[in-house]
C-alpha cells in the first residue's frame, strides 16, 4: 500500500470525556491500513470499531513515550489541555509516526497521522472508498511536511507571538514521506526541548509545529485549510 494511517488512543482525562466511543463508529472507518498505538486493554475495543479493516496494533503505554520525561514540566490549561497525559499524547504523535515508519508493516511510502477522534468525521461516516485517492497522492511532497492549516489560515507571526494558543498555523493532522520523517523528528526534539524550558508556553503539537514552521517555511507544503481537512482533501 502507498499509504499507512497512524493513530492512537489512551483512556485519560481529555477535553471531550467519553464522546470518543461514539465518534469511533465513524472516525475509525477510514478505508486505509492503520498502525494503531494503544494500551493492551484497548486493542479489542479499537479492533471492533475497525470492522475488519487492516490494522496493525502496537501495545504502548504512556510511560513508554519519548515525551514522558516532560510529564512534570508541561503547562496545563483547564480548557485547552486539562491533563499532562493529554499533552504528552499530542507531542508524541510525530514519534509514533516514526515508529510506524520503521516497522512499516504495509510497505508504505507515506504515513498520515490521523487522530482517532478526527473532527472531520465525528458525526458522519467517511466515504467507503479506498483512502487516499491515488490521483491525489501525486500532490504530496516527498521532501516536505504536508499539512493543513489550523486557526491561522494565513500565517501571521505577530499574532502567533501574542497568542500562540489561539493563533497557531499548523494543524495536528499531516502526511510525511518515509524519507523525511527522521529529519522532522530531529527538528521536533530540538524545538520541544527549547519550548519546555519556557514555563509560560502551552506546548501542544500544533504550537510546536508552528514554531518549526516559523523558522523553516521551506520545509512545509500546505495542502488545504482546516482541522483534519487534509483527510477530506485526499479522498
C-alpha positions as CSV (number, residue, x, y, z in Angstrom):
1,X,0.0,0.0,0.0
2,X,1.2,3.5,-0.8
3,X,-0.1,5.0,2.5
4,X,-0.5,4.0,6.1
5,X,-2.6,5.9,8.6
6,X,-1.1,6.1,12.1
7,X,-3.3,6.7,15.1
8,X,-3.6,6.0,18.8
9,X,-5.9,6.2,21.8
10,X,-5.4,6.1,25.6
11,X,-8.2,6.4,28.1
12,X,-7.1,9.5,30.0
13,X,-8.5,12.9,31.1
14,X,-9.2,14.8,27.9
15,X,-11.3,17.7,26.5
16,X,-14.2,15.5,25.4
17,X,-14.9,13.0,28.1
18,X,-16.4,9.7,26.9
19,X,-17.5,11.0,23.5
20,X,-14.7,9.2,21.7
21,X,-16.5,5.9,21.7
22,X,-19.5,7.4,19.9
23,X,-17.2,9.1,17.4
24,X,-15.2,5.9,16.7
25,X,-18.1,4.4,14.9
26,X,-17.3,6.9,12.1
27,X,-13.8,8.1,12.7
28,X,-12.2,4.7,12.7
29,X,-13.9,3.6,9.4
30,X,-11.3,5.2,7.1
31,X,-10.6,2.6,4.5
32,X,-6.8,2.6,4.7
33,X,-4.3,0.3,6.5
34,X,-3.7,1.6,10.1
35,X,-0.9,1.3,12.6
36,X,-2.7,1.9,15.9
37,X,-0.9,2.5,19.2
38,X,-2.8,1.9,22.5
39,X,-2.7,0.1,25.8
40,X,-3.4,-3.6,26.0
41,X,-6.9,-3.2,27.3
42,X,-7.9,-1.0,24.3
43,X,-6.8,-3.3,21.5
44,X,-10.0,-5.4,21.2
45,X,-12.2,-2.3,21.6
46,X,-10.5,-0.5,18.8
47,X,-10.5,-3.7,16.7
48,X,-14.3,-3.8,17.0
49,X,-14.6,-0.3,15.6
50,X,-12.3,-1.0,12.7
51,X,-14.7,-3.8,11.5
52,X,-12.1,-5.9,9.8
53,X,-10.2,-3.1,8.1
54,X,-6.4,-3.8,8.1
55,X,-5.0,-2.7,11.4
56,X,-1.6,-3.4,12.9
57,X,-1.7,-2.9,16.7
58,X,1.3,-1.8,18.8
59,X,0.8,-2.1,22.5
60,X,2.2,1.0,24.1
61,X,1.8,2.8,27.4
62,X,2.2,6.5,28.1
63,X,5.2,5.8,30.4
64,X,7.0,4.4,27.3
65,X,6.6,7.7,25.4
66,X,9.7,9.7,24.3
67,X,7.8,12.7,25.8
68,X,7.2,11.0,29.2
69,X,10.3,12.7,30.5
70,X,8.4,16.1,30.3
71,X,5.4,14.9,32.3
72,X,6.2,17.2,35.3
73,X,7.2,20.1,33.1
74,X,4.3,20.7,30.8
75,X,1.9,23.6,31.3
76,X,-1.7,22.7,31.8
77,X,-4.9,24.7,30.9
78,X,-8.4,23.8,32.1
79,X,-9.8,24.5,28.6
80,X,-7.0,23.7,26.1
81,X,-5.1,21.0,27.9
82,X,-6.7,19.6,31.1
83,X,-4.1,16.9,31.8
84,X,-0.4,16.2,31.4
85,X,-1.2,12.9,29.8
86,X,-3.1,14.6,27.0
87,X,-0.2,16.9,26.4
88,X,2.2,14.0,26.2
89,X,0.0,12.2,23.7
90,X,-0.2,15.3,21.4
91,X,3.5,15.7,21.4
92,X,4.2,12.0,21.0
93,X,2.4,11.9,17.6
94,X,5.4,12.5,15.5
95,X,7.4,9.9,17.4
96,X,4.6,7.3,16.9
97,X,4.6,8.1,13.2
98,X,8.4,7.5,13.3
99,X,7.9,4.1,15.0
100,X,5.3,3.1,12.5
101,X,7.5,4.1,9.6
102,X,10.4,1.9,10.9
103,X,8.2,-1.1,11.3
104,X,6.3,-0.3,8.1
105,X,4.0,-3.4,8.1
106,X,2.3,-2.4,4.8
107,X,5.5,-1.3,3.0
108,X,4.1,2.2,2.6
109,X,5.8,5.3,1.2
110,X,3.6,7.9,3.0
111,X,2.5,8.0,6.7
112,X,-0.5,10.1,7.7
113,X,-1.2,11.0,11.3
114,X,-5.0,10.7,11.9
115,X,-6.5,11.5,15.3
116,X,-8.6,8.6,16.5
117,X,-11.5,11.0,17.1
118,X,-10.8,13.0,13.9
119,X,-13.1,16.1,13.9
120,X,-13.9,15.8,10.2
121,X,-15.9,12.6,10.6
122,X,-17.3,12.7,14.2
123,X,-20.9,13.0,13.1
124,X,-20.8,11.4,9.6
125,X,-19.0,8.4,8.1
126,X,-16.1,8.8,5.8
127,X,-16.5,7.6,2.2
128,X,-16.3,3.8,1.9
129,X,-13.8,4.2,-1.0
130,X,-10.1,3.3,-0.5
131,X,-8.2,6.1,1.1
132,X,-6.3,8.1,-0.2
133,X,-7.3,8.7,-3.8
134,X,-4.3,7.6,-5.8
135,X,-4.8,10.6,-8.1
136,X,-4.4,12.9,-5.1
137,X,-1.3,11.3,-3.8
138,X,0.7,12.9,-6.6
139,X,0.1,16.3,-5.0
140,X,2.0,15.2,-1.9
141,X,5.6,16.4,-1.5
142,X,8.2,13.7,-0.8
143,X,10.6,16.1,0.8
144,X,8.3,18.5,2.7
145,X,5.9,18.4,5.7
146,X,2.4,18.1,4.0
147,X,-0.2,19.8,6.3
148,X,-3.5,21.6,6.6
149,X,-3.5,25.0,8.4
150,X,-5.4,25.4,11.6
151,X,-6.6,28.6,13.2
152,X,-4.5,31.0,11.2
153,X,-5.2,30.2,7.6
154,X,-2.7,32.9,6.6
155,X,0.3,32.7,9.0
156,X,0.9,35.9,10.9
157,X,4.0,35.8,13.1
158,X,2.9,38.8,15.2
159,X,-0.5,37.2,16.1
160,X,1.2,33.9,16.9
161,X,3.7,35.6,19.2
162,X,0.9,37.5,21.0
163,X,-1.4,34.4,21.5
164,X,0.1,31.1,20.2
165,X,-2.7,29.0,21.8
166,X,-5.3,30.6,19.6
167,X,-3.2,31.6,16.6
168,X,-1.1,28.5,15.7
169,X,-0.9,27.7,11.9
170,X,-0.1,24.0,11.5
171,X,-2.8,21.5,12.5
172,X,-2.1,18.2,14.1
173,X,-3.0,16.0,11.0
174,X,-0.3,15.7,8.5
175,X,1.4,13.5,5.8
176,X,5.1,12.6,5.6
177,X,7.0,10.6,3.1
178,X,9.1,7.9,4.9
179,X,12.3,9.5,3.8
180,X,11.7,12.9,5.6
181,X,10.3,11.6,8.9
182,X,13.7,11.4,10.6
183,X,14.5,15.0,9.7
184,X,11.2,16.2,11.1
185,X,11.6,14.2,14.3
186,X,15.1,15.6,15.0
187,X,13.7,19.2,14.5
188,X,10.8,18.4,16.7
189,X,13.1,17.2,19.5
190,X,15.1,20.4,19.3
191,X,12.1,22.7,19.5
192,X,10.3,20.6,22.1
193,X,13.3,20.8,24.4
194,X,13.6,24.5,23.9
195,X,9.9,25.3,24.5
196,X,9.6,23.1,27.6
197,X,12.1,25.4,29.3
198,X,9.6,28.3,28.8
199,X,7.1,27.8,31.6
200,X,4.7,30.3,30.0
201,X,4.0,28.4,26.8
202,X,1.4,25.7,26.4
203,X,3.3,23.3,24.2
204,X,0.7,21.4,22.1
205,X,1.9,19.7,19.0
206,X,0.2,22.5,16.9
207,X,2.2,25.1,18.7
208,X,5.5,23.2,18.4
209,X,4.9,22.6,14.7
210,X,4.1,26.3,14.2
211,X,7.3,27.4,15.8
212,X,9.2,25.0,13.5
213,X,7.2,26.4,10.5
214,X,8.1,30.0,11.5
215,X,11.8,29.2,11.2
216,X,11.7,26.6,8.4
217,X,8.9,27.6,6.0
218,X,10.7,26.0,3.1
219,X,10.2,22.6,4.8
220,X,6.4,22.8,4.7
221,X,3.8,22.1,1.9
222,X,0.3,23.4,2.7
223,X,-2.5,21.3,1.0
224,X,-5.6,23.0,2.5
225,X,-7.1,24.8,5.5
226,X,-9.0,23.4,8.5
227,X,-8.6,20.9,11.3
228,X,-8.4,17.4,9.8
229,X,-9.3,18.7,6.3
230,X,-6.2,17.2,4.8
231,X,-8.0,13.8,5.1
232,X,-11.1,15.1,3.2
233,X,-8.7,16.7,0.7
234,X,-7.1,13.3,-0.1
235,X,-10.4,11.4,-0.9
